[in-house]
């Protein structure tokens, strides 16, 4: 099974506002950068989209390490999602899970692979995380300028 690392980040100019997401996929010496944007979104939605698109880009089942600076993303997919699914996508306070559409899409992509989720401090010494931040911010700015 191929071992792949995916580094992700999301950005938003205003929250909500124009947003961007980015993912870097690493496999041996290969590196692929992905990014995109949405006109009106939130930072959390962009963090989710980055992970979804990174996992979706893999053509076969892989052992994947996903690196994120979003505790919302890491905790959501590794811990909270189990309770949400048991409770019919409701929170502990009996309210619908926010960003449910993206959580369901991420759950589907995540289930195709053997994933490990790793948190890293944002805007620190992780070169790929910093690059993702640059790409996501650039995508958000381009979306903002295209209005």
C-alpha atoms as an extended CHARMM CRD file, in Angstrom:
* protein
*
       147  EXT
         1         1  UNK       CA              0.0000000000        0.0000000000        0.0000000000  PROA      1               0.0000000000
         2         2  UNK       CA              1.3560000000        3.4230000000       -0.9540000000  PROA      2               0.0000000000
         3         3  UNK       CA              2.1840000000        5.7980000000        1.8930000000  PROA      3               0.0000000000
         4         4  UNK       CA              1.0860000000        9.3530000000        1.1240000000  PROA      4               0.0000000000
         5         5  UNK       CA              1.2280000000       12.5380000000        3.1470000000  PROA      5               0.0000000000
         6         6  UNK       CA             -1.3970000000       15.2390000000        2.5920000000  PROA      6               0.0000000000
         7         7  UNK       CA             -0.8910000000       18.6770000000        4.1020000000  PROA      7               0.0000000000
         8         8  UNK       CA             -3.9990000000       20.8960000000        4.1300000000  PROA      8               0.0000000000
         9         9  UNK       CA             -5.0990000000       24.4200000000        4.9420000000  PROA      9               0.0000000000
        10        10  UNK       CA             -8.0350000000       26.7400000000        4.4660000000  PROA      10              0.0000000000
        11        11  UNK       CA             -8.3130000000       30.5270000000        4.4590000000  PROA      11              0.0000000000
        12        12  UNK       CA            -11.1120000000       33.0520000000        4.4610000000  PROA      12              0.0000000000
        13        13  UNK       CA            -11.1610000000       36.8230000000        3.9460000000  PROA      13              0.0000000000
        14        14  UNK       CA            -13.8320000000       37.6090000000        6.4640000000  PROA      14              0.0000000000
        15        15  UNK       CA            -15.7060000000       34.7650000000        8.0990000000  PROA      15              0.0000000000
        16        16  UNK       CA            -17.9000000000       34.3490000000        6.1270000000  PROA      16              0.0000000000
        17        17  UNK       CA            -16.3430000000       35.7860000000        3.0050000000  PROA      17              0.0000000000
        18        18  UNK       CA            -14.3110000000       34.7330000000       -0.0220000000  PROA      18              0.0000000000
        19        19  UNK       CA            -12.3810000000       31.5900000000        0.8550000000  PROA      19              0.0000000000
        20        20  UNK       CA             -9.6240000000       29.3600000000       -0.4200000000  PROA      20              0.0000000000
        21        21  UNK       CA             -8.3250000000       25.8980000000        0.3170000000  PROA      21              0.0000000000
        22        22  UNK       CA             -5.0890000000       24.0860000000       -0.5260000000  PROA      22              0.0000000000
        23        23  UNK       CA             -3.5910000000       20.6230000000       -0.2260000000  PROA      23              0.0000000000
        24        24  UNK       CA             -0.1140000000       19.3130000000       -0.9090000000  PROA      24              0.0000000000
        25        25  UNK       CA              0.1970000000       15.6040000000       -1.6540000000  PROA      25              0.0000000000
        26        26  UNK       CA              3.5750000000       13.9300000000       -1.1290000000  PROA      26              0.0000000000
        27        27  UNK       CA              4.4700000000       10.4190000000       -2.2730000000  PROA      27              0.0000000000
        28        28  UNK       CA              8.1750000000        9.5410000000       -2.1990000000  PROA      28              0.0000000000
        29        29  UNK       CA              9.8480000000       12.2920000000       -4.2460000000  PROA      29              0.0000000000
        30        30  UNK       CA              6.5790000000       13.3250000000       -5.9330000000  PROA      30              0.0000000000
        31        31  UNK       CA              4.7200000000       16.4660000000       -4.8830000000  PROA      31              0.0000000000
        32        32  UNK       CA              1.3520000000       17.7380000000       -6.1360000000  PROA      32              0.0000000000
        33        33  UNK       CA             -0.2920000000       21.0120000000       -5.1480000000  PROA      33              0.0000000000
        34        34  UNK       CA             -4.0650000000       21.4950000000       -5.3070000000  PROA      34              0.0000000000
        35        35  UNK       CA             -6.1050000000       24.5860000000       -4.4880000000  PROA      35              0.0000000000
        36        36  UNK       CA             -9.4630000000       26.1670000000       -5.0880000000  PROA      36              0.0000000000
        37        37  UNK       CA            -11.8510000000       28.8010000000       -3.8240000000  PROA      37              0.0000000000
        38        38  UNK       CA            -15.4570000000       29.6850000000       -3.0780000000  PROA      38              0.0000000000
        39        39  UNK       CA            -17.1280000000       33.0630000000       -3.2220000000  PROA      39              0.0000000000
        40        40  UNK       CA            -18.9840000000       33.0530000000        0.1030000000  PROA      40              0.0000000000
        41        41  UNK       CA            -17.8310000000       30.5670000000        2.7320000000  PROA      41              0.0000000000
        42        42  UNK       CA            -16.1980000000       30.1150000000        6.1450000000  PROA      42              0.0000000000
        43        43  UNK       CA            -12.7220000000       29.1760000000        7.2680000000  PROA      43              0.0000000000
        44        44  UNK       CA            -13.9560000000       25.8560000000        8.6980000000  PROA      44              0.0000000000
        45        45  UNK       CA            -15.6010000000       24.9380000000        5.3820000000  PROA      45              0.0000000000
        46        46  UNK       CA            -12.3320000000       25.6440000000        3.5770000000  PROA      46              0.0000000000
        47        47  UNK       CA            -10.3720000000       23.4820000000        6.0430000000  PROA      47              0.0000000000
        48        48  UNK       CA            -12.8160000000       20.6360000000        5.3270000000  PROA      48              0.0000000000
        49        49  UNK       CA            -12.6760000000       21.1660000000        1.5450000000  PROA      49              0.0000000000
        50        50  UNK       CA             -8.8670000000       21.0090000000        1.5830000000  PROA      50              0.0000000000
        51        51  UNK       CA             -8.9360000000       17.5790000000        3.2530000000  PROA      51              0.0000000000
        52        52  UNK       CA            -11.7460000000       16.2900000000        1.0240000000  PROA      52              0.0000000000
        53        53  UNK       CA            -10.0270000000       17.3760000000       -2.1820000000  PROA      53              0.0000000000
        54        54  UNK       CA             -6.6630000000       16.0300000000       -1.0430000000  PROA      54              0.0000000000
        55        55  UNK       CA             -8.1120000000       12.5940000000       -0.2730000000  PROA      55              0.0000000000
        56        56  UNK       CA            -10.3040000000       12.6440000000       -3.4020000000  PROA      56              0.0000000000
        57        57  UNK       CA             -7.1980000000       13.1620000000       -5.5720000000  PROA      57              0.0000000000
        58        58  UNK       CA             -5.8220000000        9.7440000000       -4.5790000000  PROA      58              0.0000000000
        59        59  UNK       CA             -6.6070000000        7.1910000000       -7.2860000000  PROA      59              0.0000000000
        60        60  UNK       CA             -6.2430000000        4.1160000000       -5.0510000000  PROA      60              0.0000000000
        61        61  UNK       CA             -6.4810000000        3.1270000000       -1.4040000000  PROA      61              0.0000000000
        62        62  UNK       CA             -3.4470000000        4.4330000000        0.4700000000  PROA      62              0.0000000000
        63        63  UNK       CA             -1.9760000000        4.7370000000        3.9230000000  PROA      63              0.0000000000
        64        64  UNK       CA             -2.3930000000        8.4830000000        4.4000000000  PROA      64              0.0000000000
        65        65  UNK       CA             -1.0590000000       10.8970000000        6.9710000000  PROA      65              0.0000000000
        66        66  UNK       CA             -3.1380000000       14.0780000000        6.8570000000  PROA      66              0.0000000000
        67        67  UNK       CA             -1.4270000000       17.0900000000        8.4230000000  PROA      67              0.0000000000
        68        68  UNK       CA             -3.6640000000       20.0160000000        9.4010000000  PROA      68              0.0000000000
        69        69  UNK       CA             -3.4060000000       23.1210000000       11.5390000000  PROA      69              0.0000000000
        70        70  UNK       CA             -7.1620000000       22.9480000000       12.2130000000  PROA      70              0.0000000000
        71        71  UNK       CA             -8.1510000000       21.3610000000       15.5020000000  PROA      71              0.0000000000
        72        72  UNK       CA            -11.7720000000       21.5830000000       14.2870000000  PROA      72              0.0000000000
        73        73  UNK       CA            -10.9020000000       19.3300000000       11.3350000000  PROA      73              0.0000000000
        74        74  UNK       CA             -8.7120000000       16.8920000000       13.2660000000  PROA      74              0.0000000000
        75        75  UNK       CA            -11.0460000000       16.5450000000       16.2580000000  PROA      75              0.0000000000
        76        76  UNK       CA            -14.1230000000       16.3980000000       14.0430000000  PROA      76              0.0000000000
        77        77  UNK       CA            -12.9270000000       13.5220000000       11.8610000000  PROA      77              0.0000000000
        78        78  UNK       CA            -11.1650000000       11.5200000000       14.5900000000  PROA      78              0.0000000000
        79        79  UNK       CA            -13.4910000000       12.0050000000       17.5720000000  PROA      79              0.0000000000
        80        80  UNK       CA            -16.7100000000       13.9630000000       17.1750000000  PROA      80              0.0000000000
        81        81  UNK       CA            -17.9190000000       12.3050000000       13.9640000000  PROA      81              0.0000000000
        82        82  UNK       CA            -18.6020000000        8.9800000000       15.6860000000  PROA      82              0.0000000000
        83        83  UNK       CA            -21.1530000000       10.5630000000       18.0350000000  PROA      83              0.0000000000
        84        84  UNK       CA            -22.6640000000       12.6620000000       15.2440000000  PROA      84              0.0000000000
        85        85  UNK       CA            -23.2740000000        9.5700000000       13.1270000000  PROA      85              0.0000000000
        86        86  UNK       CA            -24.7560000000        7.6420000000       16.0810000000  PROA      86              0.0000000000
        87        87  UNK       CA            -27.1080000000       10.5470000000       16.7980000000  PROA      87              0.0000000000
        88        88  UNK       CA            -28.2400000000       10.9900000000       13.1810000000  PROA      88              0.0000000000
        89        89  UNK       CA            -25.8850000000       13.9370000000       12.5200000000  PROA      89              0.0000000000
        90        90  UNK       CA            -27.0330000000       15.8260000000       15.5860000000  PROA      90              0.0000000000
        91        91  UNK       CA            -24.7540000000       17.4020000000       18.1890000000  PROA      91              0.0000000000
        92        92  UNK       CA            -24.8270000000       16.6520000000       21.9150000000  PROA      92              0.0000000000
        93        93  UNK       CA            -27.1390000000       19.6710000000       22.2620000000  PROA      93              0.0000000000
        94        94  UNK       CA            -29.5270000000       18.0670000000       19.7360000000  PROA      94              0.0000000000
        95        95  UNK       CA            -28.8050000000       20.5840000000       16.9680000000  PROA      95              0.0000000000
        96        96  UNK       CA            -27.8680000000       19.6360000000       13.3980000000  PROA      96              0.0000000000
        97        97  UNK       CA            -24.1210000000       19.3500000000       12.8330000000  PROA      97              0.0000000000
        98        98  UNK       CA            -22.7780000000       22.4730000000       11.1280000000  PROA      98              0.0000000000
        99        99  UNK       CA            -21.1260000000       21.7720000000        7.7330000000  PROA      99              0.0000000000
       100       100  UNK       CA            -22.8060000000       18.3630000000        7.6870000000  PROA      100             0.0000000000
       101       101  UNK       CA            -22.5480000000       18.1460000000        3.8790000000  PROA      101             0.0000000000
       102       102  UNK       CA            -18.7700000000       18.4430000000        4.0200000000  PROA      102             0.0000000000
       103       103  UNK       CA            -18.3900000000       16.1690000000        7.0470000000  PROA      103             0.0000000000
       104       104  UNK       CA            -20.3120000000       13.4540000000        5.1780000000  PROA      104             0.0000000000
       105       105  UNK       CA            -18.1330000000       13.9220000000        2.0850000000  PROA      105             0.0000000000
       106       106  UNK       CA            -14.9730000000       13.8200000000        4.2090000000  PROA      106             0.0000000000
       107       107  UNK       CA            -16.1770000000       10.6950000000        6.0240000000  PROA      107             0.0000000000
       108       108  UNK       CA            -16.7110000000        8.9800000000        2.6700000000  PROA      108             0.0000000000
       109       109  UNK       CA            -13.2520000000        9.9280000000        1.3510000000  PROA      109             0.0000000000
       110       110  UNK       CA            -11.5990000000        9.1000000000        4.6750000000  PROA      110             0.0000000000
       111       111  UNK       CA            -13.1480000000        5.6090000000        4.7190000000  PROA      111             0.0000000000
       112       112  UNK       CA            -11.3950000000        4.7470000000        1.4160000000  PROA      112             0.0000000000
       113       113  UNK       CA             -7.9710000000        4.9810000000        3.0580000000  PROA      113             0.0000000000
       114       114  UNK       CA             -6.0420000000        4.0810000000        6.1910000000  PROA      114             0.0000000000
       115       115  UNK       CA             -5.7150000000        7.5770000000        7.5860000000  PROA      115             0.0000000000
       116       116  UNK       CA             -3.8010000000        9.1050000000       10.4400000000  PROA      116             0.0000000000
       117       117  UNK       CA             -4.6020000000       12.7090000000       11.3340000000  PROA      117             0.0000000000
       118       118  UNK       CA             -1.8290000000       14.9380000000       12.6870000000  PROA      118             0.0000000000
       119       119  UNK       CA             -2.1710000000       18.4770000000       14.0160000000  PROA      119             0.0000000000
       120       120  UNK       CA              0.5960000000       21.0300000000       13.4470000000  PROA      120             0.0000000000
       121       121  UNK       CA              0.8260000000       24.5740000000       14.7210000000  PROA      121             0.0000000000
       122       122  UNK       CA             -0.2320000000       27.0100000000       12.0010000000  PROA      122             0.0000000000
       123       123  UNK       CA              2.1240000000       29.7430000000       10.7700000000  PROA      123             0.0000000000
       124       124  UNK       CA              5.0640000000       27.9480000000       12.3760000000  PROA      124             0.0000000000
       125       125  UNK       CA              7.9800000000       25.9020000000       11.0600000000  PROA      125             0.0000000000
       126       126  UNK       CA              6.1340000000       23.4080000000        8.8440000000  PROA      126             0.0000000000
       127       127  UNK       CA              7.1680000000       24.4050000000        5.2960000000  PROA      127             0.0000000000
       128       128  UNK       CA              4.3210000000       22.5570000000        3.5370000000  PROA      128             0.0000000000
       129       129  UNK       CA              1.7250000000       23.9700000000        5.9430000000  PROA      129             0.0000000000
       130       130  UNK       CA              3.0590000000       27.4620000000        5.2750000000  PROA      130             0.0000000000
       131       131  UNK       CA              2.9310000000       26.8090000000        1.5230000000  PROA      131             0.0000000000
       132       132  UNK       CA             -0.6990000000       25.6040000000        1.8420000000  PROA      132             0.0000000000
       133       133  UNK       CA             -1.5320000000       28.7560000000        3.7740000000  PROA      133             0.0000000000
       134       134  UNK       CA             -0.0210000000       30.8610000000        0.9590000000  PROA      134             0.0000000000
       135       135  UNK       CA             -1.9390000000       28.9510000000       -1.7340000000  PROA      135             0.0000000000
       136       136  UNK       CA             -5.2570000000       29.0560000000        0.1560000000  PROA      136             0.0000000000
       137       137  UNK       CA             -4.8930000000       32.7710000000        0.9140000000  PROA      137             0.0000000000
       138       138  UNK       CA             -4.0040000000       33.5000000000       -2.7220000000  PROA      138             0.0000000000
       139       139  UNK       CA             -7.0560000000       31.5260000000       -3.9090000000  PROA      139             0.0000000000
       140       140  UNK       CA             -9.2840000000       33.4860000000       -1.4930000000  PROA      140             0.0000000000
       141       141  UNK       CA             -7.8320000000       36.8010000000       -2.7000000000  PROA      141             0.0000000000
       142       142  UNK       CA             -8.3640000000       35.8350000000       -6.3490000000  PROA      142             0.0000000000
       143       143  UNK       CA            -11.9700000000       34.9450000000       -5.5150000000  PROA      143             0.0000000000
       144       144  UNK       CA            -12.3780000000       38.2900000000       -3.7600000000  PROA      144             0.0000000000
       145       145  UNK       CA            -10.9490000000       40.1940000000       -6.7370000000  PROA      145             0.0000000000
       146       146  UNK       CA            -13.1570000000       38.3420000000       -9.2560000000  PROA      146             0.0000000000
       147       147  UNK       CA            -16.4220000000       39.7600000000       -7.8380000000  PROA      147             0.0000000000
